[in-house]
Amino acid sequence: MAGTTLGAELARALKARGVELVFGVPGVHNIELYRGLEEAGIAHVLARHEQGAGFMADGYARVSGRPGVAFVITGPGLTNIMTPLGQAWSDSVPLLVISSCLPEGEATPGRLHQMRDQLGAGRAVCAQSHMARSAEEAFELLDSAFAALATGRRRPWQLSIPVDLLASPAGPAPQWARDRVERPPAPEGAAARLAEMLEAAERPLFIFGGGAVGAAEAAREVVRRAGAAVFTTYAGRGVVPASHPLSFGAFLARPDSAAVIARADLVVAVGTELAEVDLWREDLGREGPLVRIDIDEVVLEDAHGAEFPIRAEAGAFLSALAPLVRESPPKWEAGEVARIRAAFRSQSAAERPGIAEYADALRAVLDDGAHVFSDMTQLAYVAKEVFPMEEPGHWHHPFGFGTLGYALPAAIGGKLARPEADVVAIAGDYGFQYTLQELGVAAELGLALPLVLWDNDRLQEIEDSMVRSQIAPRAVRALNPDFALLARAWGLGYARAETPEAFAGALRAALAADGPVLVHAGPGLRPVPGG
């Protein structure tokens, strides 16, 4: 095809907006998106399934801090990536999925990849889902997406472009209007008022969520000056280090945390929805006033009924607050906090016996700069409470949407974002099989990426839930493959770990390897043939 197409110009526009890597699966409907990638200098990772591509883009975004971008085809390409989009919506991850679509008004039955409402499908799981009707509109929508992905609550966007429009001639995209990237200012006087409240409080308590991950430095200074105690949500771990003497850790979902919170005479929640997946109860437990600091107006108006809601970006607000807070000695007793934290850990370890020791072994091996991507599996459920984190934004989990199959492809994206960092994936024997085909991508790229396969030979969490509900366990056992042979099929390393000590040694060796290694651990390990 002579001339420059919209597809090729979109590649140049993405490069100008900072995109260096795209994940996706090409098809006959979206090949024009691929025309300009090489010329623009954008690398592409071929996933084995669009769901894998979406999770890879998610992992890349979480580690790099930049939008993750994926290309998919009309119809099934979009429906296959809807689960990653839903996960990104739930966890506020900046994803941009660009798909082809049939021309607007196309009603001829039987068209390839035809679906009834592609935009509606995108809207079900995205902040915005739009179709471009011209090259000019495509570029305008692209700029709107990048502005939204850099400000406010960073949630996914989906952009559909008709097949014929992608192949049509187009001029270059307008220069990116960076001045569109703006964050809402905090209400005037809000920081000064909160500083006064913190000074007057006898037992102030902060709760930091995932929205405060980028505000760790300011958060730590505010907490120090105020002499306050701290809880974090699972997503907020490390905002204040677990070693802080007044940190209750990530035990917010422990039922007894409600009694601790009730003792505070001021609760300040920053960057957290205080949602079901944060608390696992309806009531926070607080009796004193509640201050909410959040970028999302919907959060500020929820059922928790904050007496002092502040709409602001956490980093900017806490940076403004810190110098206004008068320095105070600790207002909670460190020994008491340590005893409560130890009791919470004991409760967590007792609920799923034998797993906390593996989480401890994981902590002993990994440094604070490592990134962990976990799936919905019991090792992760225990670790996200008992694994102490000193830095935020280094443990990545499908918190809200709660999908299976997340860890492996997301870890691939994370490793590509930070090749020099240690990156580990943790998946259960069942959930791993949702996206096990993406092992081919890890092998193809030669990524030094350990996959911890926690094997209990069943859907153990579901079986336990059935037993607690007095339901005879059904449909919780599936035939697993020989995971050692599976690793060999991809040319991967394989290590078997039957104790926490062996697990630590196997993981150290896997991190030093020059390619992917499957580290097989857990109570469901099959006997070694002949031995």
C-alpha positions, 0 to 999 in steps of 0.5 A, spaced: 500 500 500 502 506 497 502 512 502 501 513 510 496 509 513 492 511 520 495 505 523 502 507 521 501 514 524 498 511 530 504 507 531 508 514 531 503 517 535 504 512 541 512 513 540 511 520 541 507 519 547 512 515 550 510 508 548 516 503 547 513 496 548 506 493 545 503 487 547 498 483 543 496 478 537 495 480 530 490 478 526 487 480 519 483 485 522 488 489 526 494 488 521 494 495 519 496 497 527 503 493 525 505 497 519 508 502 523 511 499 529 518 497 527 519 504 523 516 508 530 521 504 534 516 500 538 517 493 540 512 488 540 511 482 544 507 476 541 502 473 547 499 466 546 492 469 548 489 476 548 488 475 556 495 474 556 497 480 552 492 484 557 495 481 563 502 483 561 500 490 559 498 490 566 504 488 569 508 492 565 504 498 567 504 497 575 512 496 575 514 502 570 508 507 572 507 508 564 501 506 561 501 499 558 498 498 551 495 492 547 493 491 540 487 486 539 482 484 533 475 486 533 470 481 537 473 475 540 480 479 541 476 484 545 472 479 549 478 475 550 482 481 553 476 484 557 478 480 564 485 484 564 481 490 563 476 488 568 482 487 573 485 494 571 479 497 572 478 494 579 486 496 581 486 502 578 492 500 573 493 505 566 491 500 560 490 502 553 487 497 549 487 499 541 482 494 537 480 494 530 472 494 529 467 493 523 465 500 520 459 503 524 452 501 522 455 495 519 449 490 519 450 485 514 450 478 518 455 473 518 461 478 518 468 476 521 469 477 528 462 481 528 459 482 535 453 486 537 455 491 541 463 492 541 463 499 545 458 496 550 463 490 552 469 495 553 464 500 557 463 494 562 470 494 564 473 500 562 473 507 564 472 509 557 470 505 551 470 509 544 470 508 536 474 513 532 470 515 526 476 519 522 483 520 523 482 526 527 478 523 532 482 517 533 488 522 535 484 526 539 481 520 543 488 517 543 490 524 547 484 524 551 486 517 553 493 519 555 491 525 559 486 520 563 491 515 564 496 520 567 491 524 572 486 522 576 484 515 578 488 511 572 483 506 570 483 503 563 481 505 556 479 502 550 479 505 543 476 501 537 478 503 530 474 501 524 478 496 519 477 500 513 479 507 517 486 503 519 488 502 512 486 509 510 491 515 508 492 519 514 497 525 516 501 525 522 498 526 529 498 533 532 503 534 537 501 531 544 498 537 548 502 535 555 498 541 558 492 537 558 495 533 564 492 536 570 491 534 577 485 537 581 488 541 587 486 540 594 481 544 597 484 551 600 485 550 607 484 542 608 492 541 609 492 546 615 485 543 618 488 536 618 494 538 621 490 541 627 486 535 628 492 531 628 496 535 633 489 535 637 488 527 637 491 523 642 491 516 638 491 518 631 491 512 626 493 512 618 490 507 613 494 507 607 491 504 600 494 503 593 492 510 592 498 512 596 503 508 593 507 514 590 506 518 596 511 514 601 516 519 602 511 524 604 506 519 608 512 517 612 514 524 614 507 525 616 506 519 620 513 520 624 511 528 625 504 526 628 506 520 632 501 516 629 500 508 628 499 505 621 495 500 618 495 498 610 491 495 605 494 489 602 495 494 596 498 499 600 503 495 603 510 498 604 507 505 604 510 506 611 515 500 612 513 494 616 519 495 620 516 502 623 515 501 630 507 503 630 505 499 624 500 494 625 502 492 618 497 489 612 492 486 617 486 490 616 482 485 614 483 481 621 476 481 625 480 484 631 483 490 627 476 493 628 477 493 636 484 497 635 481 502 630 475 503 635 481 506 640 483 511 635 480 518 636 482 520 629 482 515 623 485 518 616 484 513 610 489 515 604 488 512 597 483 506 599 476 505 598 476 501 604 472 496 600 470 489 601 477 486 599 480 491 604 476 489 610 472 483 609 467 486 613 462 492 612 464 496 618 471 499 619 470 499 627 472 506 628 468 511 633 472 517 632 472 522 626 474 519 619 478 523 614 478 521 607 484 523 602 482 520 595 482 522 588 476 519 586 469 523 588 465 516 589 470 514 594 469 520 598 461 519 598 461 512 600 457 509 606 463 509 611 461 517 611 467 521 612 466 527 616 472 530 613 472 528 605 478 531 601 479 530 594 486 530 592 492 526 589 495 523 595 502 525 594 501 532 593 496 533 599 501 529 603 507 533 601 503 540 603 501 537 609 507 534 612 511 541 614 504 543 617 504 537 622 507 539 629 512 534 631 510 530 636 512 524 640 509 517 639 502 517 641 501 509 641 506 504 645 510 501 640 511 494 645 503 494 644 503 495 637 508 489 636 504 484 640 498 486 637 501 485 630 504 478 632 497 476 634 495 478 627 500 474 624 499 468 629 491 468 626 493 468 619 498 462 620 493 458 623 488 459 618 492 456 613 497 451 617 504 450 614 504 456 609 507 462 613 513 458 613 514 458 605 512 466 605 518 467 610 523 463 606 520 468 600 522 474 604 529 471 606 531 470 599 528 477 596 531 484 597 526 490 597 527 491 590 524 485 588 517 485 584 512 479 586 506 477 582 501 473 585 495 469 583 489 467 587 492 462 591 493 460 598 501 462 598 499 469 596 493 469 601 498 468 607 503 472 604 500 478 603 499 479 610 505 476 613 510 478 608 513 484 611 514 490 605 519 496 606 518 499 600 511 500 596 508 498 589 513 491 589 507 486 590 502 485 585 496 481 586 489 481 582 486 484 588 479 487 587 477 483 580 480 477 583 481 473 577 485 467 576 491 466 571 494 473 573 501 472 575 505 469 570 503 474 564 503 480 569 510 478 571 512 477 564 510 484 563 513 487 569 520 483 568 520 487 561 519 493 564 525 492 569 529 487 566 535 488 572 530 487 577 528 480 580 521 478 578 517 472 581 511 469 579 507 465 584 501 461 582 497 455 584 496 449 581 489 450 578 490 458 577 496 457 573 493 453 568 489 459 566 495 462 562 500 457 562 501 457 555 504 464 556 510 460 559 512 460 551 513 467 551 518 467 557 522 462 554 522 465 547 524 471 550 529 468 555 527 471 561 530 470 568 523 469 571 522 464 577 515 461 577 513 459 584 508 453 583 504 452 589 501 445 588 496 443 593 493 438 588 486 441 588 482 448 589 484 448 596 481 454 598 474 453 595 474 446 598 475 449 605 470 454 604 465 448 602 467 444 608 466 451 613 459 452 609 457 444 610 457 443 603 460 436 601 466 438 597 465 437 589 468 440 583 475 441 587 479 436 584 482 436 577 487 432 573 494 436 573 499 435 568 506 432 570 509 439 571 516 437 571 515 434 564 511 441 562 517 445 564 521 441 559 516 441 554 518 449 554 525 448 555 525 451 562 529 449 568 525 445 574 526 445 581 522 441 586 522 444 593 518 439 599 520 444 605 521 451 606 528 451 606 529 447 600 524 452 597 529 458 599 535 454 596 531 453 589 528 460 589 535 463 590 538 458 584 532 460 580 533 467 581 541 466 578 539 462 572 539 465 565 532 463 563 525 461 566 525 456 572 519 453 575 519 452 582 515 447 584 512 447 592 507 445 596 503 439 599 500 436 593 507 434 590 507 427 587 512 422 589 518 422 585 517 416 580 522 410 583 524 414 589 
